[in-house]
Amino acid sequence: MLARSRCTKNGQEGSGPVVYWMSRDQRAADNWALLTAQQLAVERARPLVVLFALAPSYPLAAKRHYHFMLAGLRETAASLAKHGIPLVVLPGDPPAAVARWLAEQDACLVVHDFDPLRHKRAWVNAVAGCVAAPMLEVDAHNIVPCWLASPKLEYGAYTLRPKLQRLLPHYLTPFPPLRLHPVPAAAALGQPDWEWLEKTVVCPDQPGPVMDKRPGAGAGLEQLQSFLADKLPHYHESRNDPLKKVQSGLSPYLHFGQLSAQRAALAVLSAAPGGASTEAFLEELIIRRELSDNFCYYQPQYDTINCAPSWARDSLERHRSDPRPVLYSPAQLEAAQTADPLWNAAQTELTHSGAMPGYLRMYWAKRLLEWTERPEEAQRLALLFNDRYALDGRDPNGYAGVAWSLLGVHDRPWFERPIFGKIRYMNASGARKKFDVQRYIQETTQAFSSTPTALFPCDGPR
């Protein structure tokens, strides 16, 4: 287990419990960070406590996202309690609240989740600068720890894939069970007051919860089993057709860490050891997901146009002044009021369901290049809408996906054309070759009959 960890800071072990600061991987089962913390606690005959910092607000997170996260955390707390491990939830500014609590408890040592995003790494650095205890980082989100998969920014999937394939036999292994912890924690820690904690959150009421998407680790495993039984056999030939509905539906559970990607990979390999569908799904689950983490970890400007490769920046610059066929305001775009009914249907599905089929996400993002004055605005709005509405928003997959669609990241130069330059082009004619576009539009319109409205000021954070 320790091969998946690295030292964040050296320090003097305290007299208190071993603490797992849970953040990105919000589950009790199949969690290498929690298993590592328990191993270290058992070796030292110390109690084990799981700590979660509940930020009162989070960029672009609304009731939809907090509902999904908090419901999952309640389930995680119950599962941890069955193993004699308390979950302490601290409201407030995460680094300040965590550092204060660790000092009060004189923590023995701290294990924390790996996260490639800038603000999450800043939280860890802030805590490391305040506490005396040693800190250890574990990547329980990826199968191969991000820093071991590659020491640099990868150009594309074709450069990262062989590195991962060499390491997967070592890391794609069964999970040991979480044990009943032998050393009890202090009874004074108590149980989280979930009703009170929900009241500490200050976030917009809209977009509201997605009622047909049940949160939590149990629901994530059920979704995985449903995918294996009903969808995986058809995944290879039908995954780009939103009408076939063979997409896994796992992304919200993976984003919030309620389901382990490694558990999903092991389950797929057990259910269907070979074949095109297994290969296609594992390419997305492992190679593409871990490529996104590599991108955000080694490219600090992952959410700006500066993340684009030089050929793409040069090409977009040459076409910056190209006339656009039409310009839409952010409010028109958010409300799905364009002349493209396919784009409107995809945007409507996103705002109402918190999800969008993968093929349509690419088409949806690329059209923004044609409808905004500059590529920076297209990127900003794609991230804004994705993070505001998608349950799996605010994630490396989203940053990498938008950068691929608009800025040529992880892609190659294509034929030169107006506006797009050498960025890969997609249009509705291409979509019609993949699926029945008119039927998708009709079914989406019927499913989400109310007209989407702009729920927030559309200028958003810049």
HELIX and SHEET records of a PDB file:
HELIX    1   1 LEU A    2  ARG A    4  5                                   3    
HELIX    2   2 TRP A   32  ARG A   44  1                                  13    
HELIX    3   3 LYS A   63  LYS A   82  1                                  20    
HELIX    4   4 PRO A   94  GLN A  105  1                                  12    
HELIX    5   5 ARG A  118  ALA A  128  1                                  11    
HELIX    6   6 CYS A  146  ALA A  149  1                                   4    
HELIX    7   7 ALA A  157  TYR A  171  1                                  15    
HELIX    8   8 ALA A  187  LEU A  189  5                                   3    
HELIX    9   9 TRP A  194  THR A  200  1                                   7    
HELIX   10  10 ALA A  217  SER A  226  1                                  10    
HELIX   11  11 PHE A  227  LYS A  231  3                                   5    
HELIX   12  12 LEU A  232  HIS A  234  5                                   3    
HELIX   13  13 TYR A  235  SER A  238  1                                   4    
HELIX   14  14 SER A  251  HIS A  255  1                                   5    
HELIX   15  15 ALA A  261  ALA A  271  1                                  11    
HELIX   16  16 ALA A  276  LEU A  282  1                                   7    
HELIX   17  17 GLU A  283  ARG A  288  3                                   6    
HELIX   18  18 ARG A  289  TYR A  298  1                                  10    
HELIX   19  19 ILE A  305  CYS A  307  5                                   3    
HELIX   20  20 SER A  310  ARG A  318  1                                   9    
HELIX   21  21 PRO A  330  GLU A  334  1                                   5    
HELIX   22  22 PRO A  341  SER A  353  1                                  13    
HELIX   23  23 GLY A  358  TRP A  371  1                                  14    
HELIX   24  24 PRO A  375  TYR A  389  1                                  15    
HELIX   25  25 PRO A  396  LEU A  407  1                                  12    
HELIX   26  26 ALA A  428  LYS A  434  1                                   7    
HELIX   27  27 VAL A  437  ALA A  447  1                                  11    
SHEET    1   A 6 SER A   5  LYS A   9  0                                        
SHEET    2   A 6 MET A 135  VAL A 138 -1                                        
SHEET    3   A 6 LEU A 109  ASP A 113  1                                        
SHEET    4   A 6 VAL A  18  MET A  22  1                                        
SHEET    5   A 6 LEU A  48  LEU A  54  1                                        
SHEET    6   A 6 LEU A  87  PRO A  91  1                                        
END                                                                             
